[in-house]
Amino acid sequence: MVQALKNQDFIDRLNILIEGTAGGKQITFAENLDIRAAVVSKWVKRGSLPSTEQLENICRRLGVNLNWLVAGRGARFLPSAQTANKSNVEVIDKKALFWGDVEVDLLVVGKRLKQIRGKLTQKMVSDESSAPLNSIKLAEKGELAPDPRHLYWGASYGDTFADWIMTGEGPQTPLEADRLFKSGEMTQNEYALVAEKKRGYGQPITPKEREILEMYRKAPDEGKRAAEAVLAVYKKREDS
């Protein structure tokens, strides 16, 4: 099962939001979201993850980039919300939902998820992804943003990418990415990023993983060989 949301990663990003939008005060943060302070405390202290509705509420009220909140990827705030957040949080258009800088059409997202599900029942998808059955039903109707677990299950099961499911942009499949790269319509860097996403079954790598990857790429050959030797030892232990 692919986990789209790591508890501690989310807590770290949540604390960044609390500090930046509410002066570090959980009570003020809860007031900004129109929820009880106990709910915020539960997220921070117990590592409980918010529901899809709660994630959507945070993004809409604070102008937060859903992609950053879910996966730590992209800018923290949407461009349209940058000014508002500097003046201590204003509610952006509640009808708008963004993935990165792209406005999302939930009806279209729901159709893509339903198409990927195919002959599987929604209950089967819920069992395989661990996403709540009701959230799957609402997501397919276009009434709610997909639960992260549902989204990344769809990317894995459909042999596609979370970015494509949410926005319709970029290649739909690895085969399409291969074709675009060979025809020169996709650069080497763009192609490498697509391959990186697919290795995680649609899940972007974490900021820490990206930092390590960049260190590896910049390291001299002897440094790369040393890192590979260490990882090979751990791989042998896992395989044995």
N, C-alpha and C positions, 0 to 999 in steps of 0.2 A: 504494500500500500504506500502510495506517495503522500508524504506529508507536506502540504504547502505552507503551513504555518508552524513555526517552532515557538513554543511557549516563551522561552527566555528572549528570543529575538524580538518577539512582539512586545514583551514587557520593556525591553530597552527602548524601542521606538515610542512606546506609549509614554514613558518617562520623559523622553525628549519633547513630546507634544505638551505634556503637562507643564514642563518647565518653560517652554517657549510661548505657550498660549494662555497659561494661567498662573505664571509666576511660581510654578512649582506646587501650587495648592490644589489638592485633589477636589476639595469642595467647590472651588471656582470652576475647575474643569468640568465637574459634573453639572453645574449650573449652566455652563455654556452648551452642554449637550442635552439639557432638560431631562436628566436622569438622576437617580439617587446617588449620593456620594458612596454609599455602601457597595454599589455596583462597581464603581471605579476601584475602590479598595480591594474588592475581590479579584479584579484583573491583576492589580499590581502585586498584592501580597500573596495570593494563592496560586497565581499563574493560570487562573481560569481564562479561557479564550472567549471573546465576545461572539455573539451570534451573527449571522449574516446581516440581520436588520440593524444590529448595533454597529457593525463595521460601516455599513452604508450611512448610518446616522452621523458617525464621526467624520466621514469624508465630506458629506454634504454640508454639515454645519460649520466645519472648520476649513473647508477648502483643501482638504488633504488629498494627495494623490493615492488612489486605492492601490496601485502597483507598489508604491513605497511602503504603505502600511502593511500590506499582505506579505510582500517578499523582500522589502528593503531595496527596491530597485527604482531608479529614476529620482526626480526631484521630490522633496518632501511635500511642497505645496504646489498646487496648480498655478499657472501664470496669472489667471484671473483673480486668485486669492492672495497673491503676494502682498499687495498694498493693504488689503483688509486685515491680514494677520499682523502687520506692523502696528496697526492701531488697535490691537487687542481684540481680534476676532469678530468678524461680522459674518452673518449667515449668507452663503452664496446661493444661487438659484437652486432650490430644492429639487427641481425636476432634472437637473443635470447630474450625470455621473460620468467620470472620466477614468480612462485607463492610460496612464502616462499623460500625454497631451491630447489624446483622442477622445472625443465625446462618444459615449457608448449608447447604442440603441438596444435596450434590453429585450425588445421583441425579437430582434434579429439574433441576438445572443441565444435567446431561448430556442429559436428554430434550429440553430446550429447544434445546440446540446441535444435536442430531440432527435435530430438527424444522426448524430453520433451514437446515441443510445440504440437506435435501430429497433430490433425485435426484443431487446431486453426490457423487462418491466422496470418501472421506477423503483420498485422495492429492491430489485436486484442491484440497481445502481447505488441505492442507499447502503445496502449490505457491503458492496465492494469498496465504496469510497468512504464509508463512515459518516457521510453527510446526512443530516436529518431528511426524512422522506418528504415532509411538508415543504422544506426549502427547495428540494428538487422539483416538486410540482409547481411551486410559484416561479422558480427560475425559468422553467420551460414555457410558462405562460407569459413571460416577460414582465412579471409584476415585481420581481426582486432580483438583485444581483446574485449570481451563483455563489454558493458557499465555496470557499477556497478549495476544500477537499473535493467537491463536485467538479469544479473547474479543472483541477489538475488530473483528476481521474479521466475526464473527457479528453484531455490532451494525450494521456497515455493510451487509453482504449481506442481513440480515433486516429492514432498515429499522426497527430498534428501538434499544434503549438497553442499554449494559453493565449498568447498575443493575438493569434488569428481568430480564436473563438470570440474574444472580447471585442476586437476591432475590425476583423476582416482584412487587415492589412498584412503585408508580407506574404511569404510562401505558405500555402496551406499544408503541404506535406514535405518530408525530406526529399522525395523524388522531384518535386517542383523546384526546391532549392537547388538541387543538382543541375537541373536544366537551366535555371536562370544564371547560375555561376558559369556553366560551360558556354552559354551564349554571350557572356560578358555583361549581362544585365544586373549582375550582383558582384560587388567587389570582394576581394579576399577577406577583408575584415568582416563584412556583412555575412559572408558564408561561414566564417569561423564562429560568429555569434550564434548563427542558426544551429550549427552542430553542437555548440555548448548547451543550448536550450534543450535539444533533443536528448542529450545524454542524461539530462535530469528529468526526462519525460515531460518536458514543458515547463519545469520549475526552474526559475532563474537561480544561479548560484548565489550564495550568501556574500555579503561584503567581505567577510574574512576570507572566504574561498577565493574571491576575485583578487584580494590583496596578495595572497600566497601565489596565485597563478601569475600575477604581474611580476612578483619577485623572481619566480622561476624563469620567466621569459627573459628577464634582464640579466640573469646570472650568467657567469662564464660557464664554459662547457664542463669544467671540473665540478662546479657547484651543482649543475644539473645532474651530473652522474651520481654525486653524493646523495642528493635528494631522492633520486630514483632507487638507489641501493637501499636506503632506509625504508622506503615505502614497499619495496619488494619483500623485505623481511616480514612486514606486517601482513602482506597479502598471502605469503606462504602459511602464516599462522592461521589465517582465516580459512584457507583452502584445506588445511590438514585436519 
